[in-house]
Amino acid sequence: MNHFIPLSVPNLKGNELKYVTEAVNTEWVSTGGPYVTKFENKIAEYAHVKGAVACQNGTAGIHTALLTIGIKGKDIVIVPTLTFIAAVNPVKYIGATPIFMDCDDSLCIDPAKFKKFCENECDFINGKLIYKKTEQNVKAIVVVHVFGNMADMENILKTARHYNLKVVEDATEAIGTYYTEGALKGCFAGTMGDIGIYSFNGNKIITTGGGGMIVSNIEEYLKTAKHLTTQAKSDELNYKHDMIGYNYRMTNLQAALGLAQLEQLEKFIETKNKNYDIYEKLLADTGYELMKFRKNIRSNKWFYALLCADSDQRDELIKYLLDKKIQTRPIWGLINEQEPYSGTEAYEIEKAKYYWERVVNIPCSTNITEADIKTVTKQIKLFK
């Protein structure tokens, strides 16, 4: 009998136990301790940004980022509909209004429709973008780099800068992805907008079990994010607080794990790319297409997306593979169609629906073996 092949699980074969044991032995296990600062510094160094602020998870990071750039109730934030709901919920935490945008063939937010929305559905008055229908101020856009692909940041940034919109980069799936050519050559996902977020959830390319990181090149934003994530103490000795803060700081134990994982990130990305190529070669004659990544980037290739003919084939394939002890999953349900977002504005959603009906994520752990990849592709061929 075949063993179970999971979708995406951690790879903990470096200095994880050594660093975590040291944190335990020194009794620095909570939000104090040297590993948190070390991890922040190493992330900033790796991504070539001025600084990083550790937090509890990617969702906390996005919430903090939106507060940091000044989003308030009644503001509008442009968001993708094809993403995990955690990228959008923080907009609602604040009481702001999301407007949903379609994706392009990268699965990331469509820059052409974003520009068209700003031009046709809004007025630009005294440096403010005003949504005609409700007269609300459009303040920001949340860009998600889906599955480790890169959104078209060059065109998104042009439109955002023209209309004075803040750019929040949800790079929770894309740590290590960067441009290899063009105007943004050398820039990492998460570092081109005003503020970016990484996630270290258990299924990410590197993990701290839970945990996230906020990055920016703007000192004021880094200072504010650190303040907000540590309960906004203006006077630590006398417990004075000048803002509503949050208990969002990462623990020293998590950071110890993260530091060990970061040491292996480049090796993990190399493995992800190699395994993707193996899949692509083995799937060449199956009739299934493995979705490609942008040509002008070095992607971390976090998740692999297989395209099915329609939603029936997608559902049948997922069930068939699970029966063969192979874990897969469909892409997320469109957020504008979710119950908590019923009635929310969505702008020309077309391609997102197409990909929602067809995408299946297949096993892509960094410790998957070539034999397991052959088993997965063999079963896909047998299903067809």
Secondary structure, 3 states (H helix, E strand, C coil): CCCCECCCCCCCCCCHHHHHHHHHHCCCCCCCCHHHHHHHHHHHHHHCCCEEEEECCHHHHHHHHHHHCCCCCCCEEEEECCCCHHHCHHHHHHCCEEEEECECCCCCECHHHHHHHHHHCEEEECCEEEECCCCEEEEEEEEECHHHCCCCHHHHHHHHHHCCCEEEEECCCCCCCEECCCCCCCCECCCCCCEEEEECECCCCCCCECCEEEEECCHHHHHHHHHHHECCEEECCCCEECCCCCECCCCHHHHHHHHHHHCCHHHHHHHHHHHHHHHHHHCCCCCCEECCCCCCEECCCCCEEEECCCHHHHHHHHHHHHHCCECCEECCCCHHHCHHHCCCCEECCCHHHHHHHHEEEECCCCCCCHHHHHHHHHHHHHHC
